[in-house]
Amino acid sequence: MIRFEHVSKRYPDGTTAVDDLSFEVKEGELVTLVGPSGCGKTTTMKMVNRLIEPTSGRILLNDEDIAGIDPVRLRRRIGYVIQQVGLFPHKTVLDNTATVPALLGWKRARARERAAELLDLVGLDPSTFGSRYPDQLSGGQRQRVGVARALAADPPVLLMDEPFGAVDPVVREHLQTEFLRLQDAVRKTVLFVTHDIEEAVRLGDRIAVYGAGRIEQYDSPALVLGAPATPYVADFVGADRGLKRLSVTQIETGDLEQPPVVHLNDPVAKAITRMGADGARWAVVLDDDGSLHGWVSAETMSPERPGTVREHARRMEAWVPVGADLKQAFSVMLQHDAGWIAVLDDNRFLGVLTPSSLHEALRRSIDADSEGVPRAEVVFDSIATV
């Protein structure tokens, strides 16, 4: 979709903003450009819509050299979202959102209908917010309108220059979540500029880590965190990159431990026998329909006393769905002060994660990426315990 071929930007004073840049963004891919101020990431993005012209090299959009496309026509094919939004203060939210379709000659009714659809898609009810003006919105709401406006003419490419940088951390996280949901629905090809490695990791399908005018590494978030290509990248992503990697490592069934499983109506004696066969001191308890109920400890039950597991079972709320990331699992574990958490698939119990198996899942993921093999094929020696 977007391809840079040996692109450089040099200014008359001798400053080189971008130096011999070559990379490709695939259709439907969200690529984050991350690096310190002045490293060339915003210059890179602005060359795509010709707000800045390259000194040398070529930029191709769908295999067409953009140097041969009229800049105005090119920009109408590309959505553009900036940090300060740039909404027209004298226009309503609905008319702001309909700006580009109107410029393209759409009839007013069609443009406003499309604007209403996009406002609804970004979580702003058009019947409530459409007639408001920008100064009647919060910062987060204005950013949503900016995204809706950029998408209104259904452009294949979206350029985003630190769009969430001017809002507080709580709103920023919410906007990131909403944008990921939106991207999953519309699948645009996105270049997203940020200086925040956490944001780059969370949003990007791939990350371009910038040094001084050059890309030091262009990889998946998992590889950037797990296998930094250079000392510069390792330093930039931080010494806590292992913790950051938790957020891009999904739970797989092969990561799970399989403790004994009993049911609420099982006799106590049967449950004790089941745990004893596995040498376990506790078991997962399932409801009659097979959904997670909680757990039971062998220490609370005696084979001499009749009864069922139901009388001894404890509720367990610490669980995550399969496919959740390890960061979410670790967070739930800490929130519930739990030594394990259940992993479910539509209420169906799959297994548990413990601190040890969570750590092994992270190690296995890093090794799998570095060796280019599926995670299930990675074998390593566990740390021996005494």
C-alpha positions as CSV (number, residue, x, y, z in Angstrom):
1,M,0.0,0.0,0.0
2,I,2.7,2.5,1.0
3,R,6.3,2.0,0.0
4,F,9.3,4.2,0.7
5,E,12.3,3.7,-1.6
6,H,15.5,5.4,-0.5
7,V,13.7,8.5,0.6
8,S,15.7,11.4,2.1
9,K,14.9,14.9,3.2
10,R,17.6,17.5,3.4
11,Y,17.1,21.2,4.1
12,P,19.2,24.1,2.6
13,D,21.0,24.6,5.9
14,G,22.4,21.1,5.7
15,T,20.0,19.5,8.1
16,T,19.1,15.9,7.2
17,A,15.6,15.1,8.6
18,V,15.3,11.7,6.9
19,D,18.2,9.7,5.5
20,D,17.8,7.0,2.9
21,L,14.5,5.6,4.2
22,S,13.2,2.3,2.8
23,F,10.2,0.4,4.2
24,E,6.8,-0.8,3.3
25,V,3.4,-0.7,5.0
26,K,1.0,-3.4,3.9
27,E,-2.7,-2.8,3.2
28,G,-4.8,-2.7,6.4
29,E,-1.7,-2.6,8.6
30,L,-1.2,-0.1,11.4
31,V,2.4,1.0,11.7
32,T,3.6,3.1,14.6
33,L,6.5,5.5,14.1
34,V,8.2,6.0,17.4
35,G,11.3,7.9,18.5
36,P,12.5,11.0,20.3
37,S,11.6,14.5,19.2
38,G,13.5,15.6,16.0
39,C,14.2,12.0,14.8
40,G,12.2,12.4,11.5
41,K,9.1,10.5,12.2
42,T,6.7,13.4,11.6
43,T,8.6,14.4,8.5
44,T,8.2,10.8,7.2
45,M,4.5,11.0,7.7
46,K,4.1,14.4,6.1
47,M,5.9,13.3,3.0
48,V,3.1,10.7,2.4
49,N,0.6,13.5,1.7
50,R,3.2,15.9,0.3
51,L,2.9,18.5,3.0
52,I,6.7,18.0,2.9
53,E,8.4,17.1,-0.4
54,P,11.3,14.6,-0.3
55,T,14.7,15.6,-1.6
56,S,15.4,12.2,-3.1
57,G,13.8,8.8,-3.5
58,R,10.3,7.7,-4.2
59,I,7.1,7.2,-2.2
60,L,4.5,4.9,-3.8
61,L,0.9,4.6,-2.9
62,N,-0.7,1.5,-4.4
63,D,2.4,1.3,-6.7
64,E,1.8,4.8,-8.0
65,D,4.5,7.4,-7.4
66,I,2.9,10.2,-5.4
67,A,5.2,12.8,-7.0
68,G,3.0,12.5,-10.1
69,I,-0.3,13.0,-8.2
70,D,-1.8,16.4,-7.7
71,P,-1.2,17.3,-4.0
72,V,-4.8,18.4,-3.4
73,R,-6.3,15.3,-5.0
74,L,-3.8,13.1,-3.1
75,R,-4.7,14.6,0.3
76,R,-8.4,14.0,-0.4
77,R,-7.6,10.3,-0.6
78,I,-5.7,10.3,2.7
79,G,-7.2,10.9,6.2
80,Y,-5.2,13.1,8.5
81,V,-5.5,13.4,12.2
82,I,-3.3,15.7,14.3
83,Q,-2.8,16.3,18.0
84,Q,-4.7,19.6,18.2
85,V,-7.5,18.2,16.0
86,G,-8.0,21.4,14.0
87,L,-11.8,21.5,14.1
88,F,-13.6,24.5,12.6
89,P,-15.0,26.4,15.7
90,H,-17.9,28.0,13.8
91,K,-19.2,24.6,12.5
92,T,-21.2,22.0,14.3
93,V,-19.7,18.6,15.0
94,L,-21.8,17.1,12.2
95,D,-20.7,19.7,9.7
96,N,-17.1,19.4,10.8
97,T,-17.2,15.7,10.2
98,A,-18.8,16.2,6.8
99,T,-16.1,18.6,5.6
100,V,-14.1,16.3,3.3
101,P,-17.2,14.7,1.6
102,A,-18.5,18.2,1.0
103,L,-15.2,19.2,-0.6
104,L,-15.4,16.2,-2.8
105,G,-18.8,17.4,-4.1
106,W,-21.1,15.0,-2.2
107,K,-24.7,16.2,-1.8
108,R,-25.3,17.8,1.6
109,A,-27.7,15.1,2.7
110,R,-25.4,12.3,1.8
111,A,-22.4,14.0,3.4
112,R,-24.3,14.5,6.7
113,E,-25.6,11.0,6.7
114,R,-22.1,9.7,6.3
115,A,-20.9,12.0,9.1
116,A,-23.7,10.7,11.4
117,E,-22.6,7.1,10.7
118,L,-19.0,7.9,11.6
119,L,-19.9,9.8,14.8
120,D,-21.8,6.8,15.9
121,L,-18.9,4.5,15.0
122,V,-16.5,6.6,17.2
123,G,-18.9,6.5,20.1
124,L,-20.6,9.9,19.8
125,D,-24.4,9.8,19.4
126,P,-25.1,12.1,16.5
127,S,-28.5,13.0,17.9
128,T,-26.7,14.3,21.1
129,F,-23.4,15.6,19.7
130,G,-24.1,16.5,16.1
131,S,-25.5,19.9,16.8
132,R,-22.8,20.9,19.3
133,Y,-19.8,23.1,18.6
134,P,-16.2,22.1,19.3
135,D,-15.9,24.3,22.4
136,Q,-18.8,22.3,23.9
137,L,-16.8,19.1,23.8
138,S,-14.1,17.6,26.0
139,G,-10.6,17.0,24.7
140,G,-11.3,13.3,24.2
141,Q,-14.6,14.0,22.4
142,R,-12.8,16.5,20.0
143,Q,-10.2,13.8,19.2
144,R,-13.0,11.4,18.3
145,V,-14.5,14.0,16.0
146,G,-11.1,14.4,14.4
147,V,-10.9,10.7,13.7
148,A,-14.4,10.6,12.4
149,R,-13.7,13.5,10.0
150,A,-10.6,11.8,8.7
151,L,-12.6,8.7,7.9
152,A,-15.7,10.4,6.5
153,A,-14.7,10.0,2.8
154,D,-13.6,6.4,3.4
155,P,-9.9,7.0,2.6
156,P,-7.7,3.9,2.2
157,V,-4.9,5.6,4.1
158,L,-4.9,7.3,7.5
159,L,-2.1,9.5,8.9
160,M,-2.1,10.2,12.6
161,D,0.3,12.6,14.2
162,E,0.3,12.1,18.0
163,P,-3.5,12.3,18.0
164,F,-3.9,11.3,21.6
165,G,-1.0,13.2,23.1
166,A,-2.9,16.3,24.3
167,V,-5.3,14.4,26.6
168,D,-4.9,13.0,30.1
169,P,-3.6,9.4,30.6
170,V,-7.0,8.0,31.5
171,V,-8.7,9.5,28.4
172,R,-5.8,8.5,26.3
173,E,-6.0,4.9,27.3
174,H,-9.7,4.9,26.5
175,L,-9.1,6.5,23.1
176,Q,-6.5,3.9,22.3
177,T,-9.0,1.2,23.2
178,E,-11.7,2.7,21.0
179,F,-9.3,3.3,18.1
180,L,-8.2,-0.4,18.2
181,R,-11.9,-1.4,18.1
182,L,-12.5,1.1,15.2
183,Q,-9.5,-0.2,13.3
184,D,-10.7,-3.7,13.7
185,A,-13.9,-2.7,12.0
186,V,-12.6,-0.5,9.2
187,R,-9.1,-1.9,8.6
188,K,-7.4,1.2,7.2
189,T,-3.7,1.4,6.3
190,V,-2.4,3.6,9.1
191,L,0.8,5.5,9.9
192,F,0.7,6.6,13.5
193,V,3.3,8.9,14.9
194,T,4.1,8.8,18.7
195,H,6.9,9.4,21.0
196,D,5.5,6.9,23.6
197,I,6.8,3.3,23.3
198,E,3.9,2.0,25.4
199,E,1.4,3.5,22.9
200,A,3.5,2.2,19.9
201,V,3.5,-1.3,21.3
202,R,-0.2,-1.3,22.2
203,L,-1.4,0.0,18.8
204,G,1.0,-1.1,16.2
205,D,1.0,-4.2,14.0
206,R,4.6,-3.2,13.3
207,I,6.8,-0.6,14.9
208,A,9.4,1.6,13.2
209,V,11.9,2.7,15.9
210,Y,13.6,5.9,14.8
211,G,17.1,7.1,15.6
212,A,18.5,10.3,13.9
213,G,16.6,10.3,10.6
214,R,16.9,6.5,10.2
215,I,14.8,3.5,11.2
216,E,16.9,1.4,13.7
217,Q,14.4,-1.5,13.7
218,Y,11.2,-2.3,11.8
219,D,9.5,-5.2,13.4
220,S,6.5,-6.5,15.2
221,P,6.0,-5.2,18.8
222,A,7.0,-8.6,20.2
223,L,10.3,-8.6,18.3
224,V,11.1,-5.0,19.1
225,L,10.7,-5.8,22.8
226,G,12.0,-9.3,22.8
227,A,14.9,-9.0,20.4
228,P,16.1,-5.4,20.0
229,A,18.2,-5.1,16.9
230,T,20.7,-2.5,18.3
231,P,21.8,-1.2,21.7
232,Y,20.0,2.0,20.7
233,V,16.7,0.2,20.4
234,A,17.3,-1.7,23.6
235,D,17.9,1.5,25.4
236,F,15.0,3.3,23.8
237,V,12.4,0.6,24.7
238,G,13.7,0.5,28.2
239,A,15.1,-2.0,30.7
240,D,11.5,-3.0,31.5
241,R,10.9,-4.3,28.0
242,G,10.2,-7.7,29.4
243,L,7.2,-6.3,31.3
244,K,6.1,-4.3,28.2
245,R,6.2,-7.6,26.3
246,L,3.5,-9.0,28.5
247,S,1.0,-6.8,26.7
248,V,1.8,-8.2,23.3
249,T,2.0,-11.9,24.3
250,Q,-1.4,-13.7,24.1
251,I,-2.3,-16.7,26.2
252,E,-2.3,-20.0,24.3
253,T,-3.7,-23.3,25.4
254,G,-0.2,-24.8,25.5
255,D,0.8,-22.3,28.2
256,L,-1.8,-23.7,30.7
257,E,-1.4,-26.0,33.6
258,Q,-4.0,-28.7,34.2
259,P,-4.9,-29.1,37.9
260,P,-7.5,-31.7,39.1
261,V,-11.0,-30.8,38.2
262,V,-14.1,-31.7,40.3
263,H,-17.8,-30.8,40.2
264,L,-20.1,-29.3,42.8
265,N,-22.1,-32.4,43.3
266,D,-19.1,-34.8,43.4
267,P,-18.9,-36.7,46.7
268,V,-16.1,-35.5,49.0
269,A,-14.4,-38.9,48.9
270,K,-14.3,-38.8,45.1
271,A,-12.8,-35.3,45.1
272,I,-10.1,-36.4,47.6
273,T,-9.3,-39.4,45.5
274,R,-9.0,-37.2,42.4
275,M,-6.6,-34.8,44.0
276,G,-4.6,-37.6,45.6
277,A,-4.1,-39.2,42.2
278,D,-2.4,-36.0,41.0
279,G,-0.6,-35.3,44.3
280,A,-2.5,-32.0,44.4
281,R,-3.7,-30.1,47.5
282,W,-6.5,-28.3,45.6
283,A,-8.8,-28.6,42.6
284,V,-10.8,-26.4,40.3
285,V,-14.5,-26.7,40.9
286,L,-17.0,-26.5,38.0
287,D,-20.7,-26.0,38.1
288,D,-23.1,-28.6,36.8
289,D,-23.0,-27.0,33.4
290,G,-19.2,-27.1,33.3
291,S,-18.6,-23.4,33.9
292,L,-16.1,-22.2,36.5
293,H,-17.4,-22.1,40.1
294,G,-14.1,-21.8,42.1
295,W,-11.8,-24.1,43.9
296,V,-11.6,-26.5,46.8
297,S,-8.8,-27.5,49.2
298,A,-8.0,-31.0,50.3
299,E,-7.3,-29.7,53.8
300,T,-10.9,-28.7,54.3
301,M,-12.4,-32.1,53.5
302,S,-12.2,-35.5,55.2
303,P,-13.0,-38.8,53.6
304,E,-14.8,-39.9,56.8
305,R,-17.3,-37.1,56.5
306,P,-20.1,-37.5,53.9
307,G,-21.2,-34.7,51.7
308,T,-20.4,-33.1,48.4
309,V,-17.9,-30.7,47.1
310,R,-20.5,-28.0,47.1
311,E,-20.3,-27.7,50.9
312,H,-16.6,-26.9,50.8
313,A,-16.1,-25.0,47.5
314,R,-15.0,-21.4,47.4
315,R,-15.9,-18.9,44.7
316,M,-13.2,-17.8,42.3
317,E,-13.5,-14.6,40.3
318,A,-9.9,-14.5,39.0
319,W,-10.1,-15.5,35.3
320,V,-9.4,-14.3,31.8
321,P,-10.5,-15.4,28.4
322,V,-8.2,-17.4,26.2
323,G,-6.4,-15.0,23.8
324,A,-6.1,-12.3,26.5
325,D,-2.6,-11.0,26.9
326,L,-0.2,-11.9,29.7
327,K,-0.3,-8.4,31.1
328,Q,-4.1,-8.7,31.6
329,A,-3.6,-12.1,33.3
330,F,-0.9,-10.8,35.6
331,S,-3.0,-7.8,36.5
332,V,-6.0,-10.1,37.4
333,M,-3.7,-12.3,39.4
334,L,-2.5,-9.3,41.4
335,Q,-5.9,-7.7,41.8
336,H,-7.3,-10.9,43.4
337,D,-4.1,-11.8,45.2
338,A,-4.4,-15.2,43.6
339,G,-1.8,-17.9,43.2
340,W,-3.5,-18.9,39.9
341,I,-6.1,-17.7,37.5
342,A,-8.5,-19.7,35.4
343,V,-8.5,-19.4,31.6
344,L,-11.9,-19.8,29.9
345,D,-13.3,-20.1,26.4
346,D,-16.9,-18.9,26.5
347,N,-17.2,-20.2,30.1
348,R,-15.5,-23.5,29.2
349,F,-12.6,-24.2,31.5
350,L,-9.3,-24.7,29.7
351,G,-6.7,-24.6,32.4
352,V,-4.9,-22.3,34.8
353,L,-2.0,-19.9,34.7
354,T,0.3,-19.6,37.7
355,P,3.2,-17.2,38.2
356,S,5.5,-19.9,37.0
357,S,3.6,-20.8,33.9
358,L,3.0,-17.2,33.0
359,H,6.8,-16.6,33.2
360,E,7.4,-19.7,31.0
361,A,4.8,-18.5,28.5
362,L,6.7,-15.2,28.2
363,R,10.1,-16.9,27.8
364,R,8.6,-19.3,25.2
365,S,7.1,-16.5,23.2
366,I,10.5,-14.6,23.1
367,D,12.3,-17.7,22.0
368,A,9.7,-18.6,19.4
369,D,10.0,-15.1,17.8
370,S,13.8,-15.1,17.8
371,E,13.9,-18.7,16.3
372,G,11.0,-18.1,13.9
373,V,9.1,-21.2,15.1
374,P,5.6,-21.7,16.7
375,R,5.6,-21.2,20.4
376,A,4.5,-24.8,21.0
377,E,7.8,-26.0,19.4
378,V,10.0,-24.2,21.9
379,V,11.6,-26.3,24.5
380,F,13.7,-25.0,27.3
381,D,14.9,-26.0,30.8
382,S,12.8,-24.6,33.6
383,I,14.5,-23.0,36.5
384,A,15.1,-25.7,39.1
385,T,13.5,-25.2,42.5
386,V,14.9,-26.5,45.7
